Amino acid sequence: MASNMALVLGATGGIGGEVARQLRDAGWTVRALRRSGEHHIEQRDGMVWVRGDAMSLDNVLAAAKGCSVIVHAVNPPGYLRWGELVLPMLDNTIAAAQANCATIVLPGTVYNYGPSAFPTLGEDSPQQPVTRKGAIRVEMERRLQQASSGSCKVVVVRAGDFFGPKPGNSWFSQGMLKPGRPVKAISVPNAPGVGHQWSYLPDVARTMVELAERRDTLAPFASFHMAGHWDADGTQLAEAICRVVVKRGGVRPKVRAFPWRLTALAATFVPTLHELREMRYLWTTRVEMKNAKLVATLGHEPHTPLDDAVEAALEGMGCLPAMAVGK
């Protein structure tokens, strides 16, 4: 019988942290690798935190010992040094998974795709990226697919832009809103009328956990797309934010276009903005994923109603007043 022990790389980030918590709540023994910490091993929040670096093969091998699942949700902070760090970290995860006959679970991106696959993406759509980060993402999945022909399996879950109570690096929390402040204005990155796909982090994490629990029934390399929340004209998420703010006693926020021209100037001096601008094409083109394969496998897609998801996200980000006791 396979062990229900998982290693999460990137557990201090948005998707990694959410998957770690949901695995724990589902009864898994969870180890989380992090670079900092007062002690080498620490029991906290119902998980075992191990101090180590995803760039160290020895650290990853030691942390993964006895694990049947490795969640690879680690990324360089601020999108920086992708070319130097992303593939070596993945190679360490692959080596650890092969050593333990484990399943790797990867949160995928739409960076893998270019205009040749738009506007509707299926799991078998051609991966012909137009950016550097997209090319690295394609190489990641190529290496994973190659590894899956050996002693490990792979599950890729591809979703839209993340939002949630603890989103980490995301457009929702860094581009549209200001965490820790009441919502006075919303910056919308979309070109006018262009739809966009969003995914609520707890729904994505739940999907990854459910697939991990069915890993023995899946193909050696299994990729799934989520439908998430489709914003048909680029205004519906902003309107949901407005509804929640008013519901919680605030003044309806102003909705304005994201200042792309200003970021063009700042990107010269701020590397993170330069990296974000590289992905602007995803805000000027309709890109939508269908979830038929996922539904056929699980029987459903975990899905929180939009206003409920937005309210939980804003509250978790400190953008709403606390609810009155007993309300």
Secondary structure as GFF3:
##gff-version 3
##sequence-region A 1 327
A	DSSP	beta_strand	5	9	.	.	.	ID=ss1
A	DSSP	alpha_helix	14	25	.	.	.	ID=ss2
A	DSSP	beta_strand	29	34	.	.	.	ID=ss3
A	DSSP	beta_strand	41	44	.	.	.	ID=ss4
A	DSSP	beta_strand	47	51	.	.	.	ID=ss5
A	DSSP	alpha_helix	57	64	.	.	.	ID=ss6
A	DSSP	beta_strand	69	72	.	.	.	ID=ss7
A	DSSP	three_ten_helix	77	79	.	.	.	ID=ss8
A	DSSP	alpha_helix	82	100	.	.	.	ID=ss9
A	DSSP	beta_strand	103	108	.	.	.	ID=ss10
A	DSSP	three_ten_helix	110	112	.	.	.	ID=ss11
A	DSSP	three_ten_helix	115	117	.	.	.	ID=ss12
A	DSSP	beta_strand	120	121	.	.	.	ID=ss13
A	DSSP	alpha_helix	132	147	.	.	.	ID=ss14
A	DSSP	beta_strand	153	158	.	.	.	ID=ss15
A	DSSP	beta_strand	161	163	.	.	.	ID=ss16
A	DSSP	alpha_helix	171	171	.	.	.	ID=ss17
A	DSSP	pi_helix	172	176	.	.	.	ID=ss18
A	DSSP	beta_strand	185	188	.	.	.	ID=ss19
A	DSSP	beta_strand	196	200	.	.	.	ID=ss20
A	DSSP	alpha_helix	201	213	.	.	.	ID=ss21
A	DSSP	three_ten_helix	215	217	.	.	.	ID=ss22
A	DSSP	beta_strand	221	225	.	.	.	ID=ss23
A	DSSP	beta_strand	229	231	.	.	.	ID=ss24
A	DSSP	alpha_helix	236	247	.	.	.	ID=ss25
A	DSSP	beta_strand	254	257	.	.	.	ID=ss26
A	DSSP	alpha_helix	260	266	.	.	.	ID=ss27
A	DSSP	alpha_helix	271	278	.	.	.	ID=ss28
A	DSSP	three_ten_helix	280	283	.	.	.	ID=ss29
A	DSSP	beta_strand	288	289	.	.	.	ID=ss30
A	DSSP	alpha_helix	292	298	.	.	.	ID=ss31
A	DSSP	alpha_helix	306	316	.	.	.	ID=ss32
###
